[in-house]
Every structure is written in structure tokens, then in C-alpha cells.
Amino acid sequence: MRYLHWLVLMIGVVVSLGTTANEIREFESPTLEQRYYALIEELRCPKCQNQNLEDSNAGIAVDLRGQVYEMIIAGQTDQQIIDYMVARYGEFVLYRPAHKQSTLLLWYGPFALLFIGAGIFVLIMMRNRRTAKELDG
Amino acid sequence: MRKLLFGLPLMAFIALGIVFYQQLGKDTEYMPSALIGKQVPDFQLIDLSSNTVTTNEALPDTPYLMNFWATWCPSCSAEHAYLGELAEQGVNIVGIDYKDETEAAKKWLAERGNPYSMVLTDEMGHFGVDMGITGAPETFVISGDGVVLYRHQGVVNAEVWKTLKGYMQR
């Protein structure tokens, strides 16, 4: 019983470690809130290599989170907000790059490789089967 | 045919080697500005010395450097002396005091000298976002008709100036 208050304190510390220290935002509706979190999760922090706006504590990420919030409150659409960011920071900020000619390989390259790999696999299987038959016969 | 097949991994290795080798030494932080070839965005900023609202019309009509700096930024401190040298050589530098306090900025310029033809205060950092900056210092080369030609992230020194100069002369 003596240690109970220590235990409570420890739990408090551990729990607070797990939450991000981001700003507290107030929204008129849960939809707006959802859109806000979806956007800051999908937009990449321009200062960082591999962090989105939500994860980053870089000064610019804090500012851009604020900007996204302001724009959502002002009734802008997701596309307008994304266009705003791309106009200033380029396609770098998109974790989901647009489908266009320069990103064709990025989007469909893995499927092409998978297809080629599957083709080679089938070819080898067929040849092995033939050799096995020839050996039997 | 069989030999060719065995040679395939080696060829793939060499091809990948070439690709990776070309990437070596590249600055991973480097990000081209999305504003290259575009006009400087419209702004309304307070001039540090005259304390009046200033718009794009006040910008120089000959090529100039636009330097984002702040008193809280250690790298800005490092490049300040070199900016002073450039100013002495007659380079027109417009300073944007980025997310800073006016008094601190005035004190800094009084103590270390002022290399800027004018200093505009971007207290909230909105103009910085419009210019697509990610921090300070950042320096843009801007043409006389207000088009962004080049962006450099980080300290300006003699080495960097060689590149900037090339863009200024275009």
C-alpha cells in the first residue's frame, strides 16, 4: 500500500510517453477531425527524410500542421490542401505520389517484377517436370 | 545460352553498382524548390526599419538574393559575416527575418552589421511557407522581374556563392 502512489506515478509517466506531444485541436465535427488526422498522416514533413507531419517535431512540421488545421476550419477540401502543399514543397510532400508518367515505374514496377518472376518460376517448373518425365521414361 | 544465364547475376550486379555509385556523395537532404521558374508569391510584410507594410512592389528590379534568417538560428550566425562581404561587393540582399522577434533582430543587425538592402519581418512564418522553406537559413536567387531562379538551403559561403553568382548573371 505504501508504494501505491509511486505505482500511480509510474503508470502516469509510462502512459504519457506513449502519446504524441502534438497540439490540441478543437473541431466542430468528428469528420473534420478525421480529415485533419488523415491529412497530416499522409503529408510528409519537408524537413525530414521519413516522417509525416504528424510524427515530426520540426518547426516547419508544426507550422504546416497549423496550416492544415486552418484550411480545414476554413472549409477547404482535401484536394485544395494537398495542392497548396505541393505548390510550395513539390511532390516530395506526398506519401502517395500522383499517377503519372514519371511515377509509372514507382507504382507499377513491383507488379511488373512480380509478373516476370512468376513467369520464370512457371517456366522452370515446366522444364523440371519434363526432365522428370524423360528420366522416368 | 547457359553461360549467358550464369552471367546474368553479374550483369545485374554491375548495373546496380553503377546506379548506386552515381547516388554516392549526393546530399540526401537536397530538395529542389517547387517555386523555381515561378514568381515570388504575393506578400504583405512589415519592414524592420521603417515599420511599414511592404508588398512585392518594394522588391528590387535587378537580380538579388533573398535570405531567410533569424536570431535563433546558429547557421545564420555563421553565414552573417560572409553576407556582409557580398553586400560590400555590391550584391543586393533582401533579408527576411523568419519567425523572429523584432527587437532581437534589430539588436543583431546593430551589433553585427547589416548586409541587407531591406529586411522584412515574417513573424508568423507564412511567407516562409509560401516560399517553401523548411528552416533557416535559406537563400534564393531572384531575377529582376521577380522569378525564383535558384534556392540554397543552409549556410552561404564562398563555395556556394560561385553557384549563386552563376544564376544571378542569367
Interface residues (C-beta under 8 A of the other chain):
Chain A: P46 K47 Q49 A58 G59 I60 D63 L64 Q67 V86 A87 R88 Y89 G90 F92
Chain B: T28 E29 M31 P32 S33 A34 L35 K99 G125 G128 V129 D130 M131 G132 I133 T134 G135
